[in-house]
């Protein structure tokens, strides 16, 4: 899609957006690995621990479409900067968090703030691409976001270990503040695109179009597999004789594979070496193969094979899905579309581990992983419309 007011794209403009993507992913997952170990010290029951881990994502699910639509109305830059500043303020509140109630409020505020700047940043990436090299831009953006998803639990656990929740939240506050300043200084301001009036019928039709539903389902499936792999591959490794360091190494392999694949796939898309429909399906099938291998033949070796296949698969699906959404969406509703698509991603992030964990509790981890692999294969079946860009 061609922008109304083209803006010259430079690394100075795009790099702070990549940093914002890292912040939202790091903020979501940073508390996950260390919260369980510290739960008794701050009086968290298992139920409260689950709520603490979930509230960040729940805030994003409900608010991302709202803030995405706001970025369409007033322009994305003030929404990104305001969201990052709010993230820094709520994170600073957590510095003094000594009871579950205050921690809950901190995480709720962080999630609401991330719901503001995350879809606005995705929409800005689309507008900076301006219909050219869209895959390359989303490849780099997704690479940094994937690093945040995977590094978050590891780095968060380390910060909590050395300085408790105070050090973690202080780090998040500084990170949010620095990124906000960086965006404010370096990112050009996009004016709001004149909007077309939409009816409820129009909105329903837009979110049920194949050009929206299929990429969003792909994002949900791949992110669900990513969340499950990060959580359960280390557990599978220890059950088959590997030490915890090996489990961490498997997660690191997944992160490296995803982070390095996304920019390459995005670039290949732009030179038409990879088509959206074919690439997204291939990525999901790679993910399903990795998860399925861990389910059917669990061992120390298949843990690393699964990590590699899932990482490459996520690296294929993510930039292709977001680039397809960007090129098939009018700019006056880019923010709302990106916000709605990221809701699907958040639901997958929560649903994947929940499906595996629930079935594993009933019948063992292989069954849980196998069921997830089957669902991912099912998600690869729907096809893009023949009229969608780069659908063949």
Secondary structure, DSSP 4 states (H G I P E B T S, - for coil): ---SS-----HHHHHHHHHHHHHHHHHHHTTHHHHHHHTGGGT--HHHHHHHHHHHHHHHHHHHHHHHHHHHHH-HHHHHHHHHHHHHHHHHHGGG--SHHHHHHHHHHHHHHHHHHHHHHHHHHHHHHTTSSHHHHHHHHHHHHHHHHHHHHHHHHHHHHHHHHHHHHHHHHHHHHHHHHHHHHHSPPPPPPPPPP--HHHHHHHHTSHHHHHHHHHHHHHHHHHHHHHHHHHHHHHHTT--HHHHHHHHHHHHHHHHHHHHHHHHHHHTTSS-HHHHHHHHHHHHHHHHHHHHHS-SHHHHHHHHHHHHHHHHHHHHHHHHHHHHTS-GGGHHHHHHHHHHHHHHHHHHHHHHHHHHHHHH-HHHHHHHHHHHHHHHTT----TTSTT--
